[in-house]
């Protein structure tokens, strides 16, 4: 569960998702997909 009320948590969540190397994230650019993954 992620609180969208705080941008800090949202960004932290996104970074955390990227750290584990998951292809999808709960709150990444609002699309659910890592920006880095789309960059490839």
MOLINTA-V672548 format. One line per field, one symbol per residue. phi: phi as a letter, one per 40 degrees, with the letter a starting at -180 (. if undefined). psi: psi as a letter, one per 20 degrees, with the letter a starting at -180 (. if undefined). burial: 1 if it has 24 or more other C-alpha atoms within 12 Angstrom, else 0. Layout:
BEGIN
phi = ???
psi = ???
burial = ???
END
This chain:
BEGIN
phi = .bcccbcdccccccccccccgccbbcbbggcgbccccccc
psi = ppoihphgggggggggghgikqhqqhmojiijpphhhhh.
burial = 0000000000101110100000011111000001000000
END
